[in-house]
Amino acid sequence: MTKPDPIPARLAALKSMSVPQLKSEWQTIFATTAPNNSRTFLESRLAYRIQELTYGGPDRETRRMLDLLADEVGGTLTRKSQIADLRNPVVGTRLIREWNGVEHTITVLRDGFEWQGRPYKSLSAIARAITGTRWNGYRFFGLRERKRGND
């Protein structure tokens, strides 16, 4: 006979705790004072950490990809490698997108993209330069995520 998993009960208990109780739980789990009094923040972060401690967190490769994505979103590149995204077309492919009556041609490089003779690390950066607003670069250029197994 297997014992029931105590984690769902611990997570449900968070909902009935007061903010001071949540902050006390934070102190126990993180060994530091809670960063704020937001009930939503405390509940969600505690729930994640409880599950992470019990079931394990993301593997090394997932953490690496998240770090690289954070760099890309932040516009910094502090790590040496670039994410290899399955949505990227083959090197040398030309992407053509018309925006406000102007045709823009982007060339896929081994380590990024080229537009108007300048290298870019992401399609999102090019889309932002073209439109002046934030876009998901893959969406802007009409690239869809490939289904696994259909490569």
Backbone hydrogen bonds in HBPLUS format (Angstrom, degrees):
<---DONOR---> <-ACCEPTOR-->    atom                        ^
c    i                          cat <-CA-CA->   ^        H-A-AA   ^      H-
h    n   atom  resd res      DA  || num        DHA   H-A  angle D-A-AA Bond
n    s   type  num  typ     dist DA aas  dist angle  dist       angle   num
A0010-ARG N   A0006-PRO O   3.04 MM   4  6.35 153.9  2.11 150.7 158.7     1
A0011-LEU N   A0007-ILE O   2.88 MM   4  6.13 159.3  1.92 161.0 166.6     2
A0012-ALA N   A0008-PRO O   2.92 MM   4  6.09 157.4  1.97 145.4 151.6     3
A0013-ALA N   A0009-ALA O   2.94 MM   4  6.10 146.8  2.06 142.4 151.4     4
A0014-LEU N   A0011-LEU O   3.20 MM   3  5.37 135.6  2.41  98.6 109.8     5
A0015-LYS N   A0012-ALA O   3.16 MM   3  5.61 136.7  2.36 107.9 117.6     6
A0016-SER N   A0013-ALA O   3.11 MM   3  5.45 138.6  2.28 105.7 116.4     7
A0017-MET N   A0014-LEU O   3.23 MM   3  5.27 156.2  2.29 102.4 109.6     8
A0022-LEU N   A0018-SER O   2.86 MM   4  6.18 154.9  1.92 153.6 161.4     9
A0023-LYS N   A0019-VAL O   2.88 MM   4  6.12 154.3  1.95 152.2 159.2    10
A0024-SER N   A0020-PRO O   2.97 MM   4  6.20 143.4  2.11 138.0 148.0    11
A0025-GLU N   A0021-GLN O   2.89 MM   4  6.19 155.0  1.95 148.0 154.7    12
A0026-TRP N   A0022-LEU O   2.85 MM   4  6.10 150.5  1.93 143.8 152.5    13
A0027-GLN N   A0023-LYS O   3.01 MM   4  6.26 156.5  2.06 141.5 146.9    14
A0028-THR N   A0024-SER O   3.04 MM   4  6.38 151.2  2.13 144.6 152.2    15
A0029-ILE N   A0025-GLU O   2.90 MM   4  6.16 163.4  1.92 156.1 159.8    16
A0030-PHE N   A0026-TRP O   2.76 MM   4  5.66 168.4  1.77 158.9 163.0    17
A0031-ALA N   A0027-GLN O   2.91 MM   4  4.82 131.6  2.15 120.8 130.2    18
A0042-LEU N   A0038-SER O   2.93 MM   4  6.15 175.0  1.93 161.2 162.5    19
A0043-GLU N   A0039-ARG O   2.87 MM   4  6.00 172.0  1.88 158.0 160.5    20
A0044-SER N   A0040-THR O   3.01 MM   4  6.10 171.3  2.02 151.3 154.2    21
A0045-ARG N   A0041-PHE O   2.94 MM   4  5.99 168.6  1.95 157.4 161.1    22
A0046-LEU N   A0042-LEU O   2.92 MM   4  5.88 159.5  1.96 147.4 153.8    23
A0047-ALA N   A0043-GLU O   2.88 MM   4  5.97 160.2  1.92 149.0 155.1    24
A0048-TYR N   A0044-SER O   3.01 MM   4  6.19 159.7  2.05 144.2 149.7    25
A0049-ARG N   A0045-ARG O   2.97 MM   4  6.15 165.0  2.00 146.9 151.2    26
A0050-ILE N   A0046-LEU O   2.87 MM   4  6.03 160.9  1.90 155.1 159.8    27
A0051-GLN N   A0047-ALA O   3.16 MM   4  6.35 165.7  2.18 148.2 151.6    28
A0052-GLU N   A0048-TYR O   2.81 MM   4  6.03 155.1  1.87 150.4 158.8    29
A0053-LEU N   A0049-ARG O   2.85 MM   4  6.00 160.5  1.89 151.5 155.4    30
A0054-THR N   A0050-ILE O   3.13 MM   4  6.28 146.4  2.24 140.3 149.3    31
A0055-TYR N   A0051-GLN O   2.74 MM   4  5.70 169.4  1.75 157.4 160.3    32
A0056-GLY N   A0052-GLU O   2.80 MM   4  4.65 134.3  2.01 122.6 132.3    33
A0063-ARG N   A0059-ASP O   3.00 MM   4  6.32 164.3  2.03 159.4 164.0    34
A0064-ARG N   A0060-ARG O   2.94 MM   4  6.13 155.2  2.00 147.1 154.2    35
A0065-MET N   A0061-GLU O   2.98 MM   4  6.23 158.0  2.03 145.3 150.7    36
A0066-LEU N   A0062-THR O   2.92 MM   4  6.18 159.1  1.97 151.9 157.8    37
A0067-ASP N   A0063-ARG O   2.93 MM   4  6.17 154.4  2.00 147.6 154.5    38
A0068-LEU N   A0064-ARG O   2.96 MM   4  6.26 158.3  2.01 150.0 155.8    39
A0069-LEU N   A0065-MET O   2.88 MM   4  6.11 157.7  1.93 151.0 157.1    40
A0070-ALA N   A0066-LEU O   2.91 MM   4  6.10 155.3  1.97 145.9 152.8    41
A0071-ASP N   A0067-ASP O   2.99 MM   4  6.27 153.0  2.06 146.2 153.3    42
A0072-GLU N   A0068-LEU O   2.95 MM   4  6.23 157.7  2.00 147.1 153.2    43
A0073-VAL N   A0069-LEU O   2.89 MM   4  6.13 165.2  1.91 155.6 158.8    44
A0074-GLY N   A0070-ALA O   2.88 MM   4  5.94 156.0  1.94 144.3 151.7    45
A0075-GLY N   A0071-ASP O   2.89 MM   4  5.95 113.3  2.34 138.3 154.2    46
A0076-THR N   A0071-ASP O   2.91 MM   5  4.96 138.8  2.08 147.9 149.0    47
A0075-GLY N   A0072-GLU O   3.22 MM   3  5.12 149.3  2.32  95.3 104.4    48
A0088-ASN N   A0085-ASP O   2.99 MM   3  5.62 160.5  2.02 117.9 123.8    49
A0093-THR N   A0090-VAL O   3.02 MM   3  5.76 158.4  2.06 146.4 148.5    50
A0092-GLY N   A0108-VAL O   2.76 MM  16  5.18 170.0  1.77 142.8 146.4    51
A0108-VAL N   A0093-THR O   2.86 MM  15  5.34 162.1  1.89 159.7 165.6    52
A0095-LEU N   A0106-ILE O   2.68 MM  11  4.98 161.6  1.71 152.1 157.7    53
A0106-ILE N   A0095-LEU O   2.77 MM  11  4.98 163.2  1.80 150.1 156.1    54
A0097-ARG N   A0104-HIS O   2.89 MM   7  5.22 159.2  1.93 150.0 157.1    55
A0104-HIS N   A0097-ARG O   2.77 MM   7  5.22 160.6  1.81 142.7 149.5    56
A0099-TRP N   A0102-VAL O   2.80 MM   3  5.29 161.8  1.83 148.7 151.9    57
A0102-VAL N   A0099-TRP O   3.01 MM   3  5.29 162.6  2.05 113.4 118.9    58
A0107-THR N   A0114-GLU O   2.96 MM   7  5.14 160.7  2.00 145.8 151.7    59
A0114-GLU N   A0107-THR O   2.88 MM   7  5.14 146.1  2.00 145.3 154.8    60
A0109-LEU N   A0112-GLY O   2.84 MM   3  5.03 158.8  1.89 134.6 136.0    61
A0113-PHE N   A0120-TYR O   2.79 MM   7  5.09 157.3  1.84 155.8 159.2    62
A0120-TYR N   A0113-PHE O   2.66 MM   7  5.09 153.9  1.72 153.2 154.2    63
A0115-TRP N   A0118-ARG O   2.97 MM   3  5.42 157.9  2.01 152.3 155.8    64
A0118-ARG N   A0115-TRP O   3.00 MM   3  5.42 166.3  2.01 118.1 122.2    65
A0127-ALA N   A0123-LEU O   2.85 MM   4  6.11 165.5  1.87 154.9 158.9    66
A0128-ARG N   A0124-SER O   2.90 MM   4  6.06 153.1  1.98 145.4 152.6    67
A0129-ALA N   A0125-ALA O   3.00 MM   4  6.22 151.6  2.09 139.5 147.1    68
A0130-ILE N   A0126-ILE O   2.90 MM   4  6.17 151.6  1.98 153.3 161.3    69
A0131-THR N   A0127-ALA O   2.92 MM   4  6.02 167.9  1.93 151.0 154.4    70
A0132-GLY N   A0128-ARG O   2.68 MM   4  5.05 147.6  1.78 136.2 145.7    71
A0140-PHE N   A0136-ASN O   2.87 MM   4  6.10 164.2  1.89 159.2 164.5    72
A0141-PHE N   A0137-GLY O   3.03 MM   4  6.17 155.2  2.09 148.3 153.4    73
A0143-LEU N   A0138-TYR O   2.72 MM   5  4.90 151.0  1.80 159.6 156.7    74
A0142-GLY N   A0139-ARG O   3.04 MM   3  4.97 160.6  2.08 103.7 109.3    75
A0150-ASN N   A0147-LYS O   3.19 MM   3  5.74 157.7  2.25 136.7 136.9    76
